[in-house]
Every structure is written in C-alpha cells, then in structure tokens.
Amino acid sequence: MKPEIKENLVWKITGRVGHVDGKPPDNWRDLLATRLGQRPRRIGMLAELALYGALDCLDAADEAILPKDAVLRVCSMHGASAVISQVLEQNQTELPMPFSFLQSQSSQLLPALATALKWQGDAAIVMARDRMSLALLAARQAGPNGMLLGWVEESPCSSQWLRLARCAIRPENFTAAKSFGEMISSDVGYWRLGEAGIEISLAQDCKTN
C-alpha cells in the first residue's frame, strides 16, 4: 500500500541555519551562552549544537516561539559518539558517571530543546545514515504549522536546521530532490511531499495565490 500523500500541502522555508556545510562559527558556544543568558550545563555537545542551531533557526524565521502543533525532528548519523566512547572506557574500571551516562543518550537533547524553546509538542530524534529520510518522515507527520528540522553531528561539528511553515502556493515547477544538499540548498524556497519523496521548488519559481 502506498503511503498517504498530503496533496496540496506545501511548506515554505522561513528559516535556515548552516545550509552550506553545517559548521557553526568558532565562537558558537559563546553565542549560545549569550542567547541563553548562561552556559548550558550537563547536557553534552550534541545537545548544545542542537540548541544553537534550533534557536538560531527560529530567529532567522522571525518567530519568538515554535507553535505547539509544529513537528520537531532531529537527525544524527552518529549521535553522542564522543560521550558513548567515554562511558565505555569508564565501564571497564568502574560504573559510568551519572551525567556521562545521561549525555550518552541522544534523546536527552529533546528535553533541552523543549526547555530552551519553551515548547511542548511532537518531538523525536532519528538515528539515520540517510539524512533525507528525516525530511520524508517529518513531511508525512507534519500538520498545518509545519516543521522544525535539524541535522546535528559532533564530529565533524555541524548543526543544520530548517523551519518550514505551511503556505498556499500554485503547485508549479516542483522537482524531486535528488540529494540532501539539493534539498536544503539556499536556492530552494518550498517543499511538498510527492510520491517519490520530497519535491522542491526554487524560491523565485513559486507564486502565492
């Protein structure tokens, strides 16, 4: 059975962070501390990178808060690999330190995001080698207020985010995205869900109704 296609549901990219290579600026931790009013504690590098990118993306989208019925999805290919290695080393001689163990759980970034965004809703972290799969999953699950999507890695350090909000446009000039880079390109302005996956349209090629 084919998955249900949400016909006529088109999302506009309203915020974008790290679309080139995902590498944050060298002082990203200082920028995050300034934004939060303090340095985050005990949450691990993966969660810090997620916080930095998500908050920056909402700023780019000119949104003070994320709507409660928006879908929040984060993708990572390797998760909290550095802390997992540390926990395995500790486990050889003694029990892992409690905070090290918590930081090794990639899902811990979700409470950190919810707290920073002052948001409650549908959130998940997906461990996947195909980064495009996150977009396809989210597009099938998203409602009227769209998505906040992140792709975060500890090494090499990267935090790529998109905020997509629903909009009504003429469904013209859409083509299937062939790669992750094409899907998040700065030239792309709109997404929709097609039978072959995510379809994209350049910003200048779409006209509002």
C-alpha positions as CSV (number, residue, x, y, z in Angstrom):
1,M,0.0,0.0,0.0
2,K,1.4,3.4,-0.9
3,P,1.8,6.0,1.9
4,E,-0.8,8.7,2.0
5,I,0.3,11.8,0.1
6,K,-0.8,15.1,1.6
7,E,-2.0,16.7,-1.5
8,N,-1.9,20.5,-1.8
9,L,0.2,20.7,1.4
10,V,3.2,22.9,0.6
11,W,5.7,24.2,3.1
12,K,7.8,27.4,2.7
13,I,11.3,27.5,4.2
14,T,11.1,30.5,6.5
15,G,14.3,29.9,8.5
16,R,17.6,28.3,7.6
17,V,20.9,27.7,9.5
18,G,24.1,26.1,8.4
19,H,22.9,25.3,4.9
20,V,26.4,25.2,3.3
21,D,28.4,22.7,5.4
22,G,26.6,22.9,8.7
23,K,29.8,24.1,10.5
24,P,28.9,26.7,13.2
25,P,31.2,29.7,13.8
26,D,34.2,29.1,16.0
27,N,32.5,31.1,18.8
28,W,29.2,29.2,18.6
29,R,29.3,28.2,22.3
30,D,29.8,31.8,23.4
31,L,26.9,32.9,21.1
32,L,24.7,30.1,22.7
33,A,25.6,31.2,26.2
34,T,24.7,34.8,25.3
35,R,21.4,33.7,23.9
36,L,20.5,31.6,26.9
37,G,21.9,34.0,29.5
38,Q,24.2,31.3,30.8
39,R,26.4,28.4,29.6
40,P,24.4,25.2,29.4
41,R,25.4,22.6,31.9
42,R,25.5,18.8,31.9
43,I,23.8,18.3,28.5
44,G,26.6,17.3,26.2
45,M,28.0,18.6,23.0
46,L,25.3,17.1,20.8
47,A,22.5,18.8,22.7
48,E,24.5,22.1,22.8
49,L,24.8,22.0,19.0
50,A,21.1,21.3,18.7
51,L,20.3,24.2,20.9
52,Y,22.5,26.6,19.0
53,G,21.0,25.6,15.6
54,A,17.4,25.5,16.6
55,L,17.4,28.9,18.4
56,D,19.3,30.5,15.5
57,C,16.8,29.0,13.0
58,L,13.8,30.4,14.9
59,D,15.5,33.8,14.9
60,A,16.0,33.5,11.1
61,A,12.3,32.6,10.8
62,D,11.4,35.7,12.9
63,E,9.5,33.5,15.3
64,A,9.6,34.1,19.1
65,I,8.3,30.7,19.9
66,L,7.6,27.5,18.0
67,P,3.9,26.7,17.6
68,K,2.8,23.9,19.8
69,D,1.5,21.8,17.0
70,A,4.6,22.1,14.8
71,V,6.7,18.9,14.4
72,L,10.2,19.0,15.8
73,R,12.6,16.4,14.3
74,V,16.3,16.0,14.8
75,C,18.6,13.6,12.8
76,S,22.0,12.4,13.7
77,M,24.1,9.7,12.0
78,H,26.4,9.1,14.9
79,G,24.6,10.5,18.0
80,A,26.6,11.3,21.1
81,S,29.5,9.2,19.9
82,A,32.2,11.0,22.0
83,V,30.4,10.6,25.3
84,I,29.5,7.0,24.4
85,S,33.2,6.2,24.0
86,Q,33.9,7.9,27.3
87,V,31.2,5.8,29.1
88,L,32.6,2.6,27.6
89,E,36.0,3.5,28.9
90,Q,34.7,4.2,32.3
91,N,32.8,1.0,32.3
92,Q,36.0,-1.0,32.0
93,T,37.1,0.0,35.5
94,E,34.1,1.4,37.3
95,L,30.5,2.4,36.9
96,P,30.0,5.3,34.4
97,M,29.5,8.7,35.9
98,P,25.7,9.5,36.0
99,F,25.9,12.7,33.9
100,S,28.2,11.0,31.4
101,F,25.6,8.2,31.1
102,L,22.8,10.7,30.5
103,Q,24.8,12.6,27.9
104,S,25.4,9.4,26.0
105,Q,21.6,9.1,25.5
106,S,21.0,11.2,22.3
107,S,17.3,11.6,23.3
108,Q,18.4,13.9,26.1
109,L,18.7,16.7,23.7
110,L,14.9,16.8,23.3
111,P,14.2,18.0,26.9
112,A,17.0,20.6,26.4
113,L,15.3,21.8,23.3
114,A,11.9,21.9,24.8
115,T,13.1,23.9,27.7
116,A,15.0,26.4,25.6
117,L,12.2,26.8,23.2
118,K,9.6,26.9,26.0
119,W,7.7,24.4,23.9
120,Q,5.8,21.2,24.3
121,G,4.7,19.0,21.4
122,D,5.6,16.2,19.0
123,A,9.4,15.8,19.0
124,A,11.8,13.0,18.1
125,I,15.4,12.3,17.4
126,V,16.1,9.9,14.5
127,M,19.3,8.0,14.1
128,A,19.8,7.5,10.3
129,R,22.5,7.3,7.7
130,D,20.3,8.8,5.1
131,R,19.7,12.4,6.1
132,M,16.9,12.8,3.5
133,S,14.8,10.2,5.4
134,L,14.2,12.7,8.2
135,A,12.6,15.2,5.9
136,L,10.4,12.5,4.4
137,L,9.3,11.2,7.8
138,A,8.5,14.7,9.1
139,A,6.6,15.7,6.0
140,R,4.3,12.7,6.4
141,Q,3.7,13.6,10.0
142,A,3.6,17.4,9.9
143,G,0.4,19.4,10.4
144,P,-0.7,23.0,9.5
145,N,2.1,24.7,11.5
146,G,4.9,22.8,9.7
147,M,8.2,21.6,10.9
148,L,11.5,22.5,12.7
149,L,14.1,20.1,11.4
150,G,17.7,19.7,12.5
151,W,20.7,17.6,11.4
152,V,23.3,17.6,14.1
153,E,26.7,15.9,14.4
154,E,29.5,16.1,17.0
155,S,32.3,15.2,14.6
156,P,32.8,17.0,12.3
157,C,30.9,19.6,14.2
158,S,27.7,20.6,12.4
159,S,24.2,21.9,13.1
160,Q,21.9,22.4,10.1
161,W,18.3,23.5,10.6
162,L,15.3,24.4,8.6
163,R,12.0,25.9,9.7
164,L,9.2,25.1,7.3
165,A,5.7,26.7,7.6
166,R,2.6,25.8,5.6
167,C,1.7,28.1,2.8
168,A,-0.7,28.1,-0.1
169,I,1.0,28.4,-3.5
170,R,0.5,27.2,-7.0
171,P,1.9,23.7,-7.3
172,E,4.2,24.5,-10.3
173,N,7.9,23.9,-11.1
174,F,8.4,21.2,-8.4
175,T,11.0,18.5,-9.0
176,A,12.1,15.6,-6.8
177,A,15.1,16.4,-4.6
178,K,17.9,14.1,-5.6
179,S,20.3,14.8,-2.7
180,F,20.4,16.2,0.8
181,G,22.4,19.2,-0.4
182,E,19.9,20.0,-3.1
183,M,17.0,19.7,-0.6
184,I,18.4,22.2,1.8
185,S,20.1,24.5,-0.8
186,S,19.7,28.2,-0.2
187,D,18.1,28.4,-3.7
188,V,15.2,26.2,-2.6
189,G,12.2,28.1,-1.2
190,Y,9.5,25.4,-0.9
191,W,8.9,21.7,-0.2
192,R,6.0,19.4,-0.8
193,L,5.5,15.7,-0.4
194,G,5.3,13.7,-3.6
195,E,5.0,10.0,-4.3
196,A,8.8,9.8,-4.9
197,G,9.7,11.7,-1.8
198,I,10.4,15.4,-1.1
199,E,9.8,17.7,-4.0
200,I,11.4,21.1,-4.1
201,S,10.9,24.4,-5.9
202,L,13.2,27.4,-6.2
203,A,12.0,30.5,-4.3
204,Q,11.7,32.6,-7.5
205,D,9.7,29.9,-9.3
206,C,6.8,29.9,-6.8
207,K,3.9,32.4,-6.7
208,T,1.5,32.8,-3.9
209,N,-2.2,32.5,-4.6
